């Protein structure tokens, strides 16, 4: 894959690798996805998968093999995934330059071209 769709920070990569180890998923692919739903219409998904589909784009960052469905790529283009730790705990943050509206929870959004299917929170 020549064009990078998402960028994963070192902090996020460290956390993802730790989660892979804890879940015995070393060597798996990290799937970054978009699905309908959430307060604003779309929500993010991340998970581990063993196989690549023929309609997936592939990348590798910080030793993590990343797969993204080609249909999700335009919506995720330019996304930055980070991991923030604070006294209140930690979590992944997703900065999407394509989002024109997002929910207070930070995990739901919509873009100018894709509104998804909003749900009640």
ABEGO torsion letter per residue (X at the ends): XABBABBBBAAAAAAAAAAAAAAGABGBBBBBBBBBEEAAGBBBBBBBBABBBAABBBBBBGGBBBBBBAAAAAAABGBBBBBBBBAAEBBBBBBBAABABBBAAGABBBBAABAEBBBBX
